[in-house]
Amino acid sequence: MNADVRYPIGAPGVKWGDAEKKQWLGEQQLRREYSVEVLTTIERIRNDFDVEQYGALSIDSDRYPLFATRSRQWRAGRPAVLVTGGVHGYETSGVQGALWFLETAALDYADRFNLLVAPCVSPWGYETINRWNPKAIDPNRSFRDNSPSEEAAALTAYVRARSGTYLAHIDLHETTDTDNSEFRPALAARDGIEHTSWHIPDGFYLVGDVEKPTREFHAAVIESVENVTHIAPPAVDGKIIGKAVEQWGVISYPARELGLCMGLTGAKYVGTTEVYPDSPKTNPENCIEAQVSAVTGALDYLLAEMD
C-alpha cells in the first residue's frame, strides 16, 4: 500500500477483484456535465471543422458519445497532426485546452496540416473527475492491441482508419495534487502493491518518448509554453516525478511499452504535456493557455522545419 495514505477499499497487499472494483465504481459521482462543458463547444465549431462520432461508451452510450474533429481541408500527402485531450478525464485543462485550440488557433494551421483533434477521450472520467474508466482501468496505459480500455480501443481504431502519415502527436495532460491524495493510493490498493507519494513539480513539464529523442522539438514546445506560464524545475535529486530531467522541462517514458496515448500513431514528433493546475502561480485560464501554447509551439516548429 501507499506508505502515506491508506485507501479505504480492499485489503493491503491483495489485488482488487470484481467486488472491490464494483465498490469503487459505486462510490463515483457525477460532478460536471460533458454535454455542457464539451459537446456545446463541439457544436459551435461545426461550421469550421468536420465533426465525426467515432464511438460511444457502453456505460451510457447516449450520455457519452465520442467525437473527433478534422480540418475540412484534409488532403492526401499533407502531414497529419493528432491532438488528444482528456485521456485522463480528471485533467481538465487537457480537455479545455484542446477545445480552446480548436476555437482560437487551429484554423491558422489547417492549410498546412491535416489536423485531427480528439478533445475528450474519456468523457465518463471527465464527468466523475477520474483518471480511470468505469472498470478501474487507466486508459493511458491501454493503447495497445486488444486494449482493455474501450476509450483507448475506440480512438485507436478511429485514428488507424484515417488515411495519411502522422508527423506529430501532442497529448494534453495534467499532474495534480490528487495524484498523491487519491490516484497513487488507489493504484496501490487496486494492484496490491506499495507506492509512496512522489514529488509533484510546480509548473509545466513535457514527457517525450525515449525511443524518439527530438530535443529541438521539445525545446520549442517548452519555449512556447514559457511565454505564458512557468516551467517546473527538477527536485533536489534532479528528477521530475522520479524521472531524470533530460533537458529543461523534459523527461521521457517508453511510450509503446507502457501503452501511452502518445505512442498511438508512430509519429516522429510526440509529447505529453503536463500542466500543474494546483500551483499558487496559476489559474484555470492560464492552464488552458499553456496547453494551447504547447500545441501551437509544436506546430510552429514543424512549419519552420518544413519551409
Steps between C-alpha positions, in 0.01 A plus 500: 500500500594865474707578805338840533130437441291191586239445231154402633427223247659156509756336725868603508713289267203334329397584143147618445251252365163570342342583836753773582476648152122503527525670838736760356267567206203535734675777690558717192274798447417727207661835575468690172324466164676382187210622287531854638876537532612308190223421253370856480843618384519220245165615362631858468792399280304288251507785248880491490588133553368159408364342818485122510361267764735202530326310778320521833568365847304192594426623852257751340524533123254789482681704764854424382535520120864527388588777255800607300544799271690511172621798303266547205790545258626142556730413211683182406874541537476784750660427841247410766511614862297341780403692814333309783354617830318339788663157477498548876162658558594677820767709325276791413731729303582215263138491387440872509839571342418278203164674461653846534761412238219409264314823570793740488799368308438184300376676186833682477669165433231314307644591159837338579406200713228240511384568855319234699389595852333267753429743785348265761604138464354399838171684555386287795833577665444867421158506667611306809845666511681169475826372358353154448206382296195325656689169513783655704728486194741780412438590132848649475657162566272327252594614149593155378347221294199334667476796737303447823389866482215574261607866498846408372368234264246732339752778439760256368255352248388844388851639452622192315205525262594853394730524201832680519830491684516669839789737546419595860276421796453724802310343792373753756522405869537635854686395813286585802524482878236225488763272348630463856175533693287272280653341192818343633329364813222359280754349261687336787177358638374378162826322417579377851841668498674784678534852371634803679404856420715664237624854460238709321688759291380861510462594136468370148712213370503285189531123465671367190541149362835339587502338155463836322737761646409825324675759713442802277130422467458464874699818563267690264195378692653600834601841365146562375341398830750705698350812344176439690588301813794371703693181429545245778851484645635157595492375858821497705590163346487649152181315411135574425252236627795267544637536145827669410463842337657466155476868408320798651145389582519163321501137616432183302303176523490194270170580330428173319616279785270676748205530263501879512276700271795691353623170352178449304597634156868417462561868426856632511415797720303418814453641845272479801442835667473523878343811648491554878157655576552507879788747487446830684664665198225407254124475446266296276518745211879507509511120498285493187725761338803284580345203321420708193851647502645149508304405189574819309866486600518149359329599177714811454813288538374253239416782260851639533645156429277458193580839345 
